[in-house]
Amino acid sequence: MDAARCETKEKIKRLKAIRTQLGWSEETCAHRLGVTYSTLNRWERGQVAPKSQVILSAIDHFIARYGQGGRHMRVVRQEEFR
């Protein structure tokens, strides 16, 4: 497995961990990233990996914003995104 693919897998693991810590459903997180629920679900299950640089940048931004010590980290109700 090449380095870029390993890095992407690690980003998805981190994304899932943060999503879970925030208490967000896959649907809520997918909406925030601008992808469908089924796309995020396939990423998290390891069936496919995002390849678009735009999406990878969005994931990086999500991790930076909501990851450990992120200043914007808070539990968000799903109703806020419907």
C-alpha positions in Angstrom: 0.0 0.0 0.0 1.4 3.4 -1.0 2.0 6.2 1.5 -0.8 8.4 0.1 -3.4 5.6 0.5 -2.2 4.9 4.1 -2.5 8.6 4.9 -6.0 8.7 3.5 -7.0 5.7 5.6 -5.6 7.3 8.7 -7.6 10.5 7.9 -10.8 8.5 7.7 -10.1 6.8 11.0 -9.5 10.1 12.6 -12.6 11.6 11.0 -14.7 8.7 12.3 -13.2 9.0 15.8 -14.0 12.8 15.9 -17.5 12.2 14.5 -18.2 9.7 17.2 -16.8 11.9 19.9 -19.0 14.7 18.7 -22.0 12.4 18.9 -22.8 13.0 15.2 -24.5 10.5 13.0 -22.9 9.6 9.7 -25.7 11.5 8.0 -24.9 14.7 9.9 -21.2 14.4 9.3 -21.7 13.7 5.6 -23.9 16.7 5.3 -21.1 18.9 6.9 -18.6 17.5 4.4 -20.8 17.9 1.4 -21.1 14.2 0.6 -23.9 11.6 0.8 -24.4 9.4 3.8 -23.7 6.3 1.7 -20.3 7.8 0.6 -19.2 8.5 4.1 -20.4 5.0 5.2 -18.3 3.4 2.5 -15.3 5.4 3.5 -15.7 4.4 7.2 -16.2 0.7 6.3 -13.0 0.8 4.1 -14.9 -0.1 0.9 -13.6 3.0 -1.0 -11.4 5.9 -0.2 -11.9 9.5 -1.2 -9.6 10.6 -4.1 -10.7 14.1 -4.8 -8.3 16.7 -3.5 -11.3 18.9 -2.7 -12.8 16.2 -0.5 -9.5 15.4 1.1 -9.0 19.1 1.9 -12.5 19.2 3.4 -11.6 16.2 5.6 -8.3 18.0 6.7 -10.3 21.1 7.6 -12.8 19.0 9.6 -10.0 17.3 11.5 -8.3 20.6 12.2 -11.6 22.3 13.3 -13.1 19.5 15.4 -10.0 17.4 16.4 -8.2 17.3 19.7 -8.2 20.7 21.2 -10.1 22.2 18.3 -11.6 25.5 19.5 -14.9 24.7 17.8 -15.4 21.4 19.4 -18.8 21.0 21.0 -21.6 18.5 20.9 -24.0 19.6 18.2 -27.6 18.4 18.0 -28.5 16.8 14.7 -31.5 19.0 14.4 -29.2 22.0 13.7 -28.4 20.5 10.3 -31.8 19.6 9.0 
